[in-house]
Amino acid sequence: MTDSNESLAAAIKAGDRRALAKGITLVESTRSDHRQQAAELLETLMPATGNSIRIGISGVPGVGKSTFIEAFGNLLLERGHRVAVLAVDPTSAVTGGSILGDKTRMETLAFAKNAFVRPSPAGKTLGGVTRRTRESLLLCEAAGFDVILVETVGVGQSETAVADMTDMFVLLLLPAGGDELQGIKRGIMELADLVLVNKADGEQTNSANQTMADYRSALHFMKSRFASWQPQVLACSSLKNSGIAEVWQEVESFRSTTTASGELQQHRAQQARSWMWSETAEALVADLKNHPAVKSLVPELEQAVLRGELPPTLAAQRLIEHYKASD
């Protein structure tokens, strides 16, 4: 490990937010030399990770995820916690940068001493999370943040990626009638460990209470991710700051219950194994695409597929065979 990497690791472990931001920039880089440095940095910091509660937060655009995180994060700060927010923004097709800039919508939290807010563009990665969000999460833990919130772009089939890197998956919903209940994909509901009906204030209070009752009924017909935990449904108002303390009570209850049953540790171990194979697949595909012998064959096979002369499965098989024969 280089001296610069050693000093960066030491600064991150000391809780230096500027060093943490620099570390995350390093792990997000696609440059090969940066990837090597990032790997060394993570290996050094691994013993200092794993001491947080990791919470994934998802919901349709407009549900108030950022407003909720602002209210929730400030409550946690008041109670002595250190909070890191990894907010994954939609990506501009023109610049490749973040469109919404979540940091600007968490004004209090973003500048609090014991908080760290990092918006990152989702890029082309499915699942509403960046490919390096897992690594960023580990760096935040090494920096001493004991509550990590991962906010995702929105709800969709591929959005479930956030559940594969966090301990608890929280789904935010808008107050709505029964018709909207049918619009939420069953897969997302089955992943939820806590469902929050947000914006439960003013004229929407009654609607929020009805929605809460509807979802409680719906969850009875779905299998929980953890044998020891039954998903809960709560109503809250991020704007009025009501119901936020109850959310944290549920998080603490979830953590203590799943830790006591051993399921939380098992869940994290399985996530780490899946991550290993995901990274292996990414690395192999990148190596295959950059292999000289394969690159020379790609244009011909792509054209044959585009013209309908060759099935994509057969074209893929030929690429792999060519790759294996060239080594």
N, C-alpha and C positions, 0 to 999 in steps of 0.2 A: 504494500500500500504506500502511495506517495505521501510526502509530508503534508501537502495541501489537503488530501483526503482525510488524513488523521486529524488535522486541525478542524476540518469541517465536521467530522463525526463528533469530536469533543464539544464543539460549539452547539451542535444539535442536541446532544445529551444534556447540555447546560441550560437548554430551553431558549436559546437564541432564535427568535422568530425570523430574523434576516437570514441566518444560516439555514434554517428549515426551508425557507422559500428557495434558497439557492440549491439545496439538496433535491427538492421536488423538480426544479427546472432541469437538474442533471438527469434524474430518472425519466423525465418526459422526453428527453432528447433522443433523436433517432441516429445520431452520429455513432459510429462503431466505437471510437475511442471513449466517448461519453458513456456508452452502454457498459464498457468494461469498468470504468470508474464507478458507475452506479452500482454494479454488482459487488464490487469490493466494499463500497460504503454500506450497502445493505447487510452484507455478511458481518461487518464489524458491529453494526447496530442491532442485529437480531436478538442478542441476549437482553436488550433493553426494551423489547417490544412485548405485546400481549397483555398489557396491564390496563386496558381500557374496555369500555363497553362500546361496541361498534353498532351504530344504528343507521339503517338505510331508510330514506324518506322519499316516497314517490307519490304521484298524484297527477291528474290531468292539468294542463296549463290553465292558470287562472284560479286554481283551488287555494292559492295562498301559501305555497310551500315556504317561500322566503320570509314572509311575514311571520309564519309559525316558528321558523327556525330562529328568527330574531327574538321573539318573545320567549321561546323555550331556552335558548342559549343564555339570555340575560338572567333568567331564573336560576339556571345552573351556576352562573358566575356568582350570583348573590349567595349561593350555598357553598361556595368555596371550590367549585370544580374548575378545571381548565378545559376549554372547549375548542375543538378544531372542526371546521366545516369545509368539506371538499364538495364544492358546488359545480356540477357539470353542466355547462351551458350548451345550447344549440350552436352549431358551427356555421359561420358564414361561408357560402359556396365560393365567394370571391376572394376573401382574404385568408380564410382558414381560421380566423379568430372567433372569440366568443361574441354572440349577438346581444344577449340580454345583460351581461355584466352583473351577475348576482351580487357582487361585492357592494355595488352602489345602492342595492336595495336592502342592505343590512348595515346601515350607517353606524348604529350604536355598537353592534357586535364586532364589526370589522376593525374598530379602533380601540376596543377594550384590551387592557393589559394582558389578561389571561385567556384571550381568544385568538384564534388564527383562522382567517377565512381565505380560501384559495379557490377562485373560479378557474376552470379549465375548459377549453373547447372539447366537445365530444368527438370531433373529427369524424372519421368513417366507421368508428367502432360501434357495433350494435350493443344494445343493452343500456343505453343512456349513461354509460360510464366510460371513462377513457381507459385505454389498455393499461395505463400505468397507475390507475387509481389505487390498486392494491398496494403498490410500492409506496405511494404517497401516504397511505394510511399507516403503514409500518413506521415511516419516518416521523409522523405526527405522534405516534405512541412513544417512540424513542425520545422525543422532545418533551415528554412528560404530560401530554394531553390525555386526560382520563375519560373523556367523552368524545367520540369521533362521530360526526354526522355526515353521511354521504347523501347529498341531494341530487336526484336524477332529473333528466329532461322531462319525462312525462310517462304516461302509462301505455304500454304496448306489449306485444308478445315477447319481444326481445328485452324488455325492461327488466326481466327477472334476473339479469346479471348482477344487479345490486344485492340480491338475496344470497348470492354465492360468495360474497366477500364480507358480509356483515353478520352480526349475531342476531339482531332483531330487525324485522322488516315492518315499517309503519306505512300504512296507506291512508292518504288524506282524500276525503270526499267532500263534495258540495252538498248542501241541503237540497234534496230533490224528491220527486215522487217515485212511485213503483216502476214506471216505465224506464227511468234512468238506471234502476237496479239491474235491469236486463242488459244494459249497455256495458257494464263492467265485466271484463273477461274473467271467467271462472278461474283460470290459471293464476291470475294476479291475486284474487281473493284467497285462494288456497295457500299462497305464500305469506299472506299477511299475519303477523303475530299480534298486531294492534291496528284497529281501524278507527280513524278519527274523522268525525263529521265536523269540518271547520266552518267558520262564519256563522256559528250558532248564536246570533244576536239580532236584536230588533225584530223586524217583520219576519225574519227567517227562523226565529226560535222554534215555533211550532213545527215548521217543515223539517228542521234539523232533528227534533225529537222523534218525528215519525220515521225519518230516514234511519235514525239510530235503531229504532225498533225493528224496521224491515231488515237491516243488515244483521242484527242479532239473531233473527229467525233464520236468515239465509246461512249463517255460519254453522248452525246446528247440523246442517246437511253436508258439511265439508270436513275433511280430515285435517287435523292439525299437523303441523310439521314436527312438533315435539309431543311425545306421549305425556309428558308431565305438565304441559301448558295448554290451556284452552284460550284461543284468541278472544280479546275483549273489544267492545265497541264503545267509544266515548264521544261526547260532543264537546266542542271547545270553541272559543272565540279568540283568535290571535290578536285581533284589533282591540278587544275589551280586556284582554289578558285573563280571561276566565276559563277554568278547566285545564290550565297549563300545568299547575302543580300536580293535578291528578294524573296527568300523562307521565310525569316523572315517577310517581308512585308505582304505576304499572310497569315502567321500565325496570325499576328496582326489584319489583316482585318477579318479573320475568327472569332477571339475572340470577336472583337467589334460588328460584325454583329449578331452573335448568342447570345451574351449577351443582346443586345438591343431588340432582338425578344423574349427573355425569354427562348429560346430553350436550351441554354447551362445549365442553372440551372435545367431545367426539365430533361435533359439528365443525369446529375449527380445524380439526385434523383432516377431515374429509375435504374441506375447502382447500387446504394447503395441497393435498394430493391432486385435486382437480386442477388447481392452478399450475402445478408442475407439468401436467400433461398438456394443458392449454399452451403454455410457453414452449413446450417441446414441438407441438404442431406448428406454431407460428415460426419457430426457428427453422424447422425443416422446409416449410413452404418458401421462406425467404431464401434459403440456401439453394433450393431447387430452381427458383426463378432466376437466380443470379449465376447459375452454373453455365459456363460457355457453351457446352454441347447442347444443353436444353434450350438456351436462348436462341440458338440458330434454328431449332426445330419449331419453335413456337409460332412464328408467322404463318408457316405452311399449315400447321394443324388448326390454327384459329380460323384461317380462311376456309378450310374444309368444313369446319363446324358451322361457320356463318352461311355457307352455301347449302348446308343441309346434306352434305355428302358423307359426313362422318358423325356418329353419335358422340356427344360430349364425354360419355363414360369411357368409350374406346380411346378417344383422344387423350384423356387423362391417363389411361393405362399405358399408352405408348410413351407419354412424357416420362412417367415414372420408370418404365423399363429402360428408356434411353439414359436416364439419370443414373440408374443402378449399373448399367453396362459401362458407363464412362468412368466409373470410379475404380 
